Amino acid sequence: MRMLCKILTGAALLAVAAPAFAQEVIVTAERRGINANQSGYSYNNSIVASGRPVIALKRTADYAVLPVRIVGDTRDAKQRRDDLKAMLRGAIALAAKSGIELATGDYVVTPLTLATYEDLDYRGDGRPDTDQTWFLVKTRIVPGMDLKAARDKLTKFIEAVPKVGRSTISPTGEVTLSVVNPDQYRGAIIELIAADAATSAAKFGPGYGVAVSGLDKPVEWSRAGPTDVFLFLQSSYTVRKD
């Protein structure tokens, strides 16, 4: 099966040569739009596979992620903004003690820290004398943690953030998931494809191999369950006589 050997060798080389995508990305359950005036986030630009191939790597996501907002309606504009930022600083300090991380982004996730919190978008919500800002709270999914436990941990943190003036913090959506550096799983995905292709070719008897396409495409992802994700390549193969 010379053709199969060539395909598998090429797949191995591609796995080594593929550039690393070292960013953390949001994985949504479905493509959806959210009114920015209500939550500040729109997931329409997230990668949501139009059709997941049969061969995919299923694994636990790295984080459970919950979008939140801080809103304040103190009449004095400067005091209102100062209260928002003070509450943010309190959230950042509490997160460091609670096993919680703060972040921003509706597709690629970046850390929210004391060095970056003033770069958040602060704006009104359509009511007079009201400002708000949005960010993400997230917790790493550890072995044995289900979605309820993750949600409870995030909710407990939100409720514990010290209130400042008339500012309040609350969730603006449902818990979703994130994956760190999805391209690190490219090699494992290609191994699954190669194994499936080899098994299929073997069923046709001696002299059959496969032609594989799509291994150079970017790794994609979709929700596989409450805390699980699918990672895959939009690839295909054809069994043919060598």
C-alpha positions as CSV (number, residue, x, y, z in Angstrom):
1,M,0.0,0.0,0.0
2,R,2.6,2.5,-1.2
3,M,0.0,5.3,-1.6
4,L,-1.2,4.9,2.0
5,C,2.4,5.0,3.3
6,K,3.0,8.2,1.4
7,I,-0.1,9.8,2.7
8,L,0.7,8.8,6.3
9,T,4.3,10.1,6.0
10,G,3.0,13.4,4.5
11,A,0.5,13.7,7.4
12,A,3.3,13.2,9.9
13,L,5.4,15.9,8.3
14,L,2.5,18.2,8.2
15,A,1.8,17.7,11.9
16,V,5.4,18.7,12.7
17,A,5.5,21.6,10.3
18,A,2.1,23.2,11.2
19,P,2.5,26.5,12.9
20,A,1.2,26.7,16.5
21,F,-1.9,28.8,17.2
22,A,-1.2,29.6,20.8
23,Q,-4.3,31.6,21.6
24,E,-7.3,30.7,23.7
25,V,-10.5,30.6,21.7
26,I,-14.2,30.6,22.7
27,V,-16.2,27.5,21.8
28,T,-20.0,28.2,21.5
29,A,-22.7,25.6,21.4
30,E,-24.2,27.2,18.3
31,R,-23.9,30.3,16.2
32,R,-25.9,33.0,17.8
33,G,-26.1,36.8,18.0
34,I,-26.5,38.9,21.1
35,N,-27.7,42.4,21.4
36,A,-24.6,44.5,22.2
37,N,-26.7,46.9,24.2
38,Q,-27.6,44.0,26.5
39,S,-24.4,42.0,26.8
40,G,-21.6,43.7,24.9
41,Y,-20.7,40.4,23.1
42,S,-21.5,39.0,19.8
43,Y,-20.5,35.5,18.9
44,N,-21.4,35.8,15.2
45,N,-17.7,35.9,14.4
46,S,-16.8,32.7,16.3
47,I,-15.8,29.7,14.3
48,V,-18.8,27.3,14.4
49,A,-18.4,24.4,12.0
50,S,-21.0,24.3,9.3
51,G,-20.6,20.5,9.2
52,R,-18.4,18.5,11.5
53,P,-16.6,15.5,9.9
54,V,-17.1,12.1,11.4
55,I,-13.4,11.9,12.5
56,A,-12.8,14.3,15.4
57,L,-10.9,14.5,18.6
58,K,-13.1,14.8,21.6
59,R,-11.7,16.2,24.8
60,T,-12.6,18.3,27.8
61,A,-12.4,22.0,27.3
62,D,-9.8,24.0,29.2
63,Y,-12.1,26.6,30.8
64,A,-15.7,27.3,31.6
65,V,-16.4,30.9,30.6
66,L,-19.2,33.3,31.7
67,P,-19.8,36.8,30.2
68,V,-20.6,39.5,32.8
69,R,-21.1,43.2,33.0
70,I,-20.6,45.9,35.6
71,V,-23.1,48.7,35.5
72,G,-23.4,51.8,37.6
73,D,-25.9,54.7,37.7
74,T,-24.3,57.2,40.0
75,R,-25.5,60.6,38.8
76,D,-22.1,62.3,38.8
77,A,-20.3,61.1,35.6
78,K,-16.8,61.0,37.1
79,Q,-17.8,59.3,40.2
80,R,-19.8,56.7,38.2
81,R,-16.8,55.9,36.1
82,D,-14.5,55.8,39.1
83,D,-16.9,53.3,40.8
84,L,-16.9,51.0,37.8
85,K,-13.1,51.0,37.7
86,A,-12.8,50.5,41.5
87,M,-15.2,47.5,41.3
88,L,-13.1,46.1,38.4
89,R,-10.0,46.4,40.5
90,G,-11.8,44.6,43.3
91,A,-12.8,41.8,40.9
92,I,-9.3,41.4,39.7
93,A,-7.9,41.2,43.3
94,L,-10.6,38.7,44.3
95,A,-10.0,36.5,41.2
96,A,-6.4,36.1,42.2
97,K,-7.5,34.6,45.5
98,S,-10.4,32.5,44.2
99,G,-9.0,30.4,41.4
100,I,-10.8,32.5,38.9
101,E,-9.4,34.3,35.8
102,L,-10.7,37.4,34.2
103,A,-10.5,38.0,30.4
104,T,-11.9,39.9,27.5
105,G,-12.8,38.9,23.9
106,D,-15.7,37.4,22.1
107,Y,-13.6,35.0,20.0
108,V,-9.9,35.2,21.0
109,V,-9.6,35.5,24.8
110,T,-7.0,37.7,26.4
111,P,-6.3,38.2,30.1
112,L,-7.9,41.1,32.0
113,T,-5.4,42.6,34.5
114,L,-4.6,45.8,36.3
115,A,-2.5,46.7,33.4
116,T,-5.3,46.4,30.9
117,Y,-8.6,47.0,32.7
118,E,-8.8,50.7,31.8
119,D,-8.8,49.7,28.1
120,L,-12.2,48.1,28.4
121,D,-15.1,49.7,26.6
122,Y,-17.1,51.9,28.9
123,R,-20.4,53.2,27.6
124,G,-24.0,53.9,28.4
125,D,-26.9,51.5,28.2
126,G,-29.5,53.8,26.8
127,R,-30.6,55.1,30.2
128,P,-29.5,58.5,31.6
129,D,-26.7,58.6,34.0
130,T,-25.7,55.0,33.4
131,D,-22.4,53.4,32.4
132,Q,-21.4,49.8,31.9
133,T,-18.6,47.6,30.8
134,W,-18.2,43.9,30.0
135,F,-15.7,41.1,30.4
136,L,-15.4,37.4,31.1
137,V,-14.9,35.3,34.2
138,K,-13.5,31.8,33.7
139,T,-12.4,28.8,35.7
140,R,-10.2,26.0,34.6
141,I,-12.2,22.7,34.2
142,V,-10.5,20.2,36.4
143,P,-11.1,16.4,36.4
144,G,-14.5,15.6,37.9
145,M,-15.9,19.1,37.4
146,D,-19.2,19.2,35.6
147,L,-20.9,22.2,34.1
148,K,-23.0,22.8,37.2
149,A,-20.0,22.9,39.5
150,A,-18.2,25.3,37.1
151,R,-21.2,27.5,36.9
152,D,-21.6,27.5,40.7
153,K,-18.0,28.5,41.2
154,L,-18.3,31.4,38.7
155,T,-21.6,32.5,40.2
156,K,-20.1,32.4,43.8
157,F,-17.3,34.6,42.6
158,I,-19.6,37.1,41.0
159,E,-21.7,37.4,44.1
160,A,-18.5,37.9,46.2
161,V,-17.1,40.8,44.2
162,P,-17.2,43.9,46.5
163,K,-19.8,46.4,45.6
164,V,-18.7,50.0,45.0
165,G,-21.2,52.8,45.2
166,R,-24.1,52.1,43.0
167,S,-22.2,49.7,40.7
168,T,-23.4,46.1,40.4
169,I,-22.0,43.0,38.6
170,S,-24.1,40.3,37.0
171,P,-23.9,37.6,34.3
172,T,-25.1,38.5,30.8
173,G,-25.3,35.0,29.2
174,E,-24.8,31.3,29.7
175,V,-21.6,29.5,30.5
176,T,-19.6,28.5,27.4
177,L,-16.2,26.9,27.0
178,S,-12.8,27.8,25.8
179,V,-9.8,25.9,24.4
180,V,-6.1,27.0,24.7
181,N,-4.0,26.5,21.6
182,P,-6.3,24.3,19.6
183,D,-3.6,23.7,16.9
184,Q,-1.5,21.8,19.4
185,Y,-4.0,18.9,18.7
186,R,-3.3,18.8,15.0
187,G,-1.0,15.8,15.2
188,A,-3.5,13.8,17.3
189,I,-6.3,14.6,14.9
190,I,-4.2,13.6,11.9
191,E,-3.4,10.3,13.6
192,L,-7.1,9.6,14.0
193,I,-7.6,10.4,10.3
194,A,-4.7,8.2,9.3
195,A,-5.9,5.3,11.4
196,D,-9.4,5.5,10.1
197,A,-8.1,5.7,6.5
198,A,-5.8,2.7,7.0
199,T,-8.6,0.6,8.4
200,S,-10.9,1.6,5.5
201,A,-8.3,0.8,2.9
202,A,-7.5,-2.6,4.5
203,K,-11.1,-3.7,4.1
204,F,-10.8,-3.6,0.3
205,G,-7.9,-6.0,0.3
206,P,-4.2,-5.9,-0.9
207,G,-3.2,-3.1,-3.2
208,Y,-5.6,-0.5,-2.0
209,G,-4.5,2.9,-0.5
210,V,-6.0,6.3,0.2
211,A,-5.8,9.8,-1.0
212,V,-6.3,12.3,1.8
213,S,-7.1,16.0,1.3
214,G,-7.7,18.9,3.7
215,L,-4.9,18.2,6.2
216,D,-3.5,21.7,5.6
217,K,-6.7,23.4,6.8
218,P,-6.9,25.1,10.2
219,V,-8.1,23.1,13.2
220,E,-11.7,23.8,13.9
221,W,-13.8,23.2,17.0
222,S,-17.4,22.8,18.2
223,R,-19.2,22.0,21.4
224,A,-19.4,18.2,22.0
225,G,-21.2,18.3,25.4
226,P,-21.6,20.3,28.6
227,T,-17.8,20.4,29.2
228,D,-16.4,18.7,26.1
229,V,-15.4,19.9,22.7
230,F,-14.7,18.4,19.3
231,L,-11.4,19.4,17.5
232,F,-11.1,18.5,13.8
233,L,-9.9,19.2,10.4
234,Q,-12.3,19.6,7.4
235,S,-10.5,16.7,5.6
236,S,-11.6,13.8,3.5
237,Y,-10.1,10.7,2.0
238,T,-10.8,8.4,-1.0
239,V,-9.9,4.7,-1.0
240,R,-8.5,3.7,-4.4
241,K,-6.3,1.1,-6.1
242,D,-2.6,1.7,-5.6
